[in-house]
Amino acid sequence: MTTLLQLQALGQSPWQDNISRTQLASGGLARMVADGDITGLTSNPTIFEQAIGKSDAYDTGLRNFASAGLSAEQIFYALAVEDIQAAADVFQPLYARSKGREGFVSLEVSPRLAHDTAGTISEAQRLAQQVQRPNLMIKIPATRAGLPAITATLAAGISVNVTLIFSLQRYREVIDAHLAGIEQALAAGRRLEGIASVASFFVSRVDSMIDKQLADRMAADPAARPRLQALRGRAAIANARLAYQLFSETMQTPRWKALAASGAQPQRPLWASTSTKDPAYRDVLYVEQLIGPQTVNTLPPATLQAFKDHGNAAVTLHPQAGDSQQLLQQLAAAGIDLQQVTEQLEADGVAAFQKSFDSLLAVIEQRRTEAPAAQPAN
């Protein structure tokens, strides 16, 4: 049994954090699903920027859509929907076998809508109607404006992947948004078994920012180096483990139990940004340290292969987070403001996705204008 299959036996679902037409066309994605390596897939604007902007696999489709008069943004979504539909079809047998618990693919709303509640709700519904696959999840960022959009989208019976969660406080709000959406769906008479959700809690970016702040403090105060050095590379895992504790506690509440009795699926924590950014750390650090029941880990291809090659699969998440809270208190004592860090990471995450989206649209616009114009009908 591979380590990826062992993960699933322990209750964690490995997803691939990547999509490309090349992998779809070659049968590579189908082989990974058949082998049991992955049980779902996520995408985001940066992934599509890499796939479309730096590949010729989309050129024919892009030219066809351009000659039909579509704008750059319309072309992007036409291409993305084709990929998401193809990926969803690959996962559909798994989705059916698991009775709608596995086999999801995610497509994100435009990052330009991160602070637009009404626009996000409208786009989530539009994308769901375009893709027309039951195993689609619409990705909505956990911004302040995104929270009511999450509730409304779930209430409409659309599965949601909540993305860009960094703080425990925002995660609490995401949990509440999910519960409210499922309650509204139930009140509207919708079948709850078909509405799924994950909460994408970002990991490695937390360490990247906090480690830099610790390094600055060590440079300013060499005497504090041993104490501060011991805190490096630990904040992200502690933060995620406290999130898992919050999830576990939510599963014991009367509010959740009432929904579960009506067929609702739990909103599983999904660990995102799980590739290590510091080469001093083990390349599967954010996989091995965050394994537990009812969770998902979405892995970039290199991290996925690394874990399959030399990862250790054992439960490392528990309903009680142990000394994680103490570690965060030590960081606070060292002058690290975790709330400020997570707020900055959310803003940076939104900005990074928008930059990728804008860059991709610029590439598509250039190719669009170079495509032959559509010929008028006789």
C-alpha atoms as one frame of an Amber mdcrd trajectory, in Angstrom:
protein
   0.000   0.000   0.000   1.435   3.394  -0.991   1.688   6.206   1.534  -1.081
   8.031  -0.340  -3.397   5.049   0.131  -2.320   4.882   3.772  -3.400   8.510
   4.160  -6.873   7.573   2.988  -7.005   4.629   5.404  -6.254   7.128   8.180
  -9.155   9.349   7.115  -7.345  12.013   5.076  -8.058  12.645   1.402  -5.082
  13.588  -0.813  -6.038  16.018  -3.557  -3.864  17.394  -6.340  -3.367  21.158
  -6.290  -2.967  21.441 -10.038  -4.761  21.086 -13.344  -3.535  21.210 -16.923
  -4.866  20.191 -20.305  -1.649  18.296 -20.940  -2.216  16.055 -17.934  -5.848
  15.553 -18.920  -5.074  14.736 -22.549  -2.208  12.356 -21.739  -4.323  10.313
 -19.350  -1.997  11.202 -16.486  -4.799  12.436 -14.260  -6.893   9.341 -14.972
  -3.962   7.102 -14.026  -3.453   8.906 -10.725  -7.125   8.493  -9.879  -7.111
   4.828 -10.937  -4.018   4.187  -8.807  -5.682   5.807  -5.813  -3.070   8.552
  -5.533  -5.637  11.360  -5.361  -9.339  11.668  -4.588  -9.912  15.262  -5.719
  -8.391  18.286  -7.400  -8.097  22.011  -6.771  -7.293  24.893  -9.083  -6.750
  28.620  -8.644  -5.832  31.628 -10.821  -2.104  31.029 -10.401  -2.445  27.387
 -11.501  -4.385  28.427 -14.607  -1.838  31.149 -15.326   0.847  28.444 -15.430
  -1.302  26.018 -17.413  -2.684  28.380 -20.053  -0.154  31.178 -20.143   2.924
  28.967 -20.429   1.658  26.155 -22.632   0.584  25.731 -26.241  -1.946  23.031
 -25.288  -4.710  25.645 -25.243  -3.837  27.433 -28.475  -6.429  25.765 -30.693
  -9.274  26.349 -28.269  -8.109  29.881 -27.582  -8.058  30.719 -31.298 -11.504
  29.206 -31.808 -13.020  31.204 -28.972 -11.215  34.345 -30.110 -12.496  33.986
 -33.663 -15.999  33.694 -32.179 -15.552  37.156 -30.700 -15.142  36.273 -27.024
 -13.306  38.671 -24.717 -10.115  37.606 -22.913 -12.013  36.890 -19.691 -14.721
  34.969 -21.531 -12.028  32.917 -23.258 -10.361  32.127 -19.936 -13.566  30.827
 -18.407 -14.441  28.870 -21.544 -11.062  27.140 -21.416 -11.166  26.663 -17.645
 -14.682  25.207 -17.748 -13.587  22.686 -20.378 -10.722  21.537 -18.148 -12.860
  21.417 -15.018 -15.556  19.430 -16.817 -12.980  16.952 -18.124 -11.430  16.560
 -14.667 -14.843  16.176 -13.036 -15.650  13.394 -15.496 -12.430  11.588 -14.550
 -13.405  11.737 -10.878 -17.109  10.992 -11.425 -16.891   7.210 -10.795 -15.149
   7.880  -7.480 -17.761  10.495  -6.644 -20.501   7.949  -7.324 -18.808   5.120
  -5.373 -18.246   7.370  -2.363 -21.832   8.638  -2.463 -20.706  12.210  -2.985
 -17.968  12.259  -0.334 -14.961  12.207  -2.688 -14.088  13.051  -6.266 -14.453
  16.841  -6.228 -12.819  19.412  -8.495 -12.664  23.111  -7.607 -13.019  26.211
  -9.766 -12.475  29.657  -8.247 -14.553  32.769  -8.754 -12.693  35.741 -10.185
 -10.238  37.228  -7.669 -11.538  40.617  -8.769 -14.682  39.788  -6.777 -12.904
  39.119  -3.474 -14.580  42.129  -1.861 -17.871  41.961  -3.778 -20.518  39.806
  -2.093 -23.239  40.135  -4.724 -20.777  39.647  -7.576 -19.364  36.503  -5.951
 -22.823  35.001  -5.441 -23.755  35.691  -9.053 -20.494  34.295 -10.425 -20.705
  31.163  -8.262 -24.131  30.417  -9.691 -23.004  31.198 -13.249 -19.970  28.909
 -13.028 -21.993  26.084 -11.494 -24.495  26.360 -14.342 -21.717  26.389 -16.933
 -19.845  23.397 -15.565 -22.956  21.313 -14.866 -21.180  18.634 -12.826 -22.386
  17.407  -9.414 -18.799  16.986  -8.176 -17.890  20.640  -8.731 -16.890  22.879
  -5.847 -16.878  26.628  -6.337 -13.953  28.296  -4.562 -14.842  31.443  -2.648
 -12.251  33.385  -0.620 -12.819  33.796   3.109 -12.729  37.566   2.941 -15.228
  39.626   4.914 -17.313  39.994   1.754 -16.896  36.327   0.940 -18.571  35.062
   4.115 -22.188  35.907   3.168 -21.471  34.683  -0.365 -20.427  31.318   1.084
 -23.711  31.069   2.961 -25.815  32.063  -0.055 -24.000  29.687  -2.411 -24.411
  26.715  -0.090 -28.046  27.651   0.501 -28.538  27.445  -3.264 -27.304  23.845
  -3.181 -23.862  24.524  -4.667 -20.829  22.868  -3.068 -18.161  25.309  -1.872
 -14.420  25.238  -1.298 -13.693  28.156   1.034 -10.187  29.392   0.278  -7.578
  31.748   1.763  -8.242  31.017   5.435  -5.307  31.969   7.636  -6.640  32.830
  11.099  -8.625  30.920  13.701 -11.029  33.837  14.071 -11.812  33.865  10.362
 -12.138  30.070  10.417 -14.795  30.399  13.153 -16.677  32.763  10.870 -16.319
  30.332   7.962 -17.747  27.523  10.097 -20.713  29.718  10.976 -21.189  30.718
   7.325 -21.224  27.043   6.365 -23.708  26.050   9.051 -26.000  28.962   8.150
 -25.893  27.999   4.468 -26.756  24.368   5.178 -29.558  25.438   7.526 -30.998
  27.641   4.783 -30.695  24.821   2.252 -32.556  22.519   4.637 -35.282  25.108
   5.168 -35.651  25.393   1.393 -36.165  21.631   1.133 -32.857  20.852  -0.568
 -31.193  17.442  -0.304 -28.270  18.034   2.043 -26.335  14.897   1.063 -25.449
  16.519  -2.248 -23.980  19.713  -0.778 -20.321  19.419   0.173 -17.781  21.904
   1.476 -14.159  22.140   2.539 -12.442  24.940   4.442  -9.001  25.590   2.941
  -6.701  26.583   5.791  -3.375  27.852   4.449  -0.250  26.553   6.129   3.271
  27.224   4.842   2.755  30.918   4.143   2.268  31.455   7.878   5.724  30.066
   8.620   7.287  32.026   5.776   6.163  35.348   7.211   6.704  34.523  10.889
  10.132  32.980  10.285  11.210  36.215   8.598  10.021  38.224  11.592  11.877
  35.881  13.937  15.029  36.260  11.849  14.757  40.043  12.094  14.430  39.813
  15.876  17.399  37.451  16.153  19.509  39.870  14.132  18.484  42.724  16.399
  19.015  40.740  19.623  21.638  37.966  19.259  21.212  36.993  22.920  17.637
  35.936  22.183  18.675  33.736  19.256  18.402  30.308  20.981  14.908  31.061
  22.272  13.671  32.502  18.979  15.368  29.874  16.816  13.373  27.201  18.642
  10.151  28.826  17.373  11.033  28.728  13.674   8.967  26.493  11.427   6.386
  25.681  14.094   3.737  28.410  13.946   1.909  27.148  10.859   1.439  23.625
  12.199   0.325  24.914  15.596  -2.177  27.244  13.923  -3.552  24.399  11.776
  -3.793  22.020  14.719  -5.846  24.566  16.633  -8.084  24.843  13.582  -8.568
  21.074  13.642  -9.450  21.291  17.316 -12.068  23.898  16.452 -13.460  21.639
  13.727 -13.624  18.703  16.156 -15.431  20.819  18.725 -17.926  21.984  16.094
 -18.757  18.379  15.252 -19.957  17.926  18.845 -22.340  20.888  18.915 -26.136
  20.450  18.892 -26.313  22.787  15.897 -24.129  20.511  13.773 -25.650  17.276
  15.057 -29.105  18.467  14.009 -27.856  19.092  10.478 -25.962  15.805  10.365
 -29.155  13.988  11.332 -30.752  15.544   8.235 -27.976  14.246   5.985 -25.506
  17.148   5.979 -21.849  16.517   5.172 -19.224  18.008   7.508 -17.155  20.875
   6.154 -13.775  19.164   6.238 -10.624  21.159   6.957  -8.413  21.228   3.881
  -4.719  21.966   4.341  -3.551  24.225   1.525  -0.169  25.756   0.721   1.515
  22.577   1.928   4.748  22.740  -0.053   7.687  23.805   2.096   9.151  27.168
   1.137  12.310  26.855   3.286  14.769  24.232   1.952  15.962  23.664   5.518
  12.634  21.983   6.287  11.637  18.451   5.322   9.848  18.614   1.981   6.807
  16.758   3.341   6.674  18.586   6.686   3.204  20.040   6.129   1.812  16.674
   5.102   3.266  14.454   7.819   2.403  16.835  10.669  -1.229  17.361   9.651
  -2.705  13.886   9.183  -6.034  13.122  10.792  -9.591  11.887  10.202 -12.039
  13.961   8.158  -9.372  16.172   6.580  -8.064  16.910   3.106  -4.559  17.883
   2.009  -4.256  19.435  -1.438  -0.735  18.837  -2.675   1.237  20.460  -5.501
   2.655  17.806  -7.861   6.192  17.900  -6.414   4.947  17.545  -2.832   2.555
  14.786  -3.858   5.364  12.785  -5.433   7.711  13.467  -2.515   5.188  12.134
  -0.021   4.495   9.102  -2.174   8.239   8.479  -2.386   9.405   8.986   1.208
   6.550  10.277   3.351   5.442   8.733   6.639   1.708   8.178   7.088   0.590
   8.245  10.727  -2.082  10.210  12.587  -0.563  13.447  13.881  -3.783  15.437
  14.359  -5.953  14.987  17.415  -9.142  16.663  18.702  -7.044  18.375  21.378
  -4.177  20.484  20.039  -1.825  19.860  22.960   0.848  22.518  23.296  -0.127
  24.439  20.146  -1.742  27.254  22.115   1.351  27.501  24.294   3.529  27.881
  21.200   1.389  30.749  19.930   1.692  32.387  23.348   5.473  32.091  23.074
   5.348  33.765  19.680   3.251  36.576  21.132   5.789  36.990  23.933   8.480
  37.295  21.261   6.554  40.178  19.694   4.889  38.248  16.869   1.359  39.537
  16.266  -0.379  36.533  14.706  -3.539  38.479  13.922  -1.537  41.059  12.009
   0.319  38.279  10.194  -2.849  36.495   9.107  -4.558  39.716   8.015  -1.545
  40.556   5.878  -1.450  37.050   4.427  -5.116  37.278   3.434  -4.523  40.610
   1.701  -1.391  39.263   0.020  -3.216  36.105  -1.079  -6.028  38.055  -2.720
  -3.507  40.362  -4.397  -1.372  37.453  -5.650  -4.356  35.686  -7.223  -5.510
  38.920  -8.834  -2.020  39.557 -10.205  -1.955  36.037 -11.700  -5.436  36.541
 -13.129  -4.534  39.892 -14.677  -1.312  38.450 -16.120  -3.176  35.524 -17.633
  -5.838  37.764 -19.171  -3.091  39.928 -20.689  -1.564  36.854 -22.352  -4.958
  35.715 -23.615  -5.718  39.220 -24.894  -2.490  39.236 -26.871  -3.233  35.836
 -28.391  -6.866  36.827 -28.964  -5.925  39.866 -31.009  -3.537  37.746 -33.071
  -6.273  35.196 -33.892  -8.129  35.486 -37.204 -11.445  37.302 -36.994 -14.664
  35.333 -37.347 -16.077  35.319 -40.876 -19.599  36.749 -41.240 -22.307  34.223
 -42.062 -23.663  34.289 -45.618
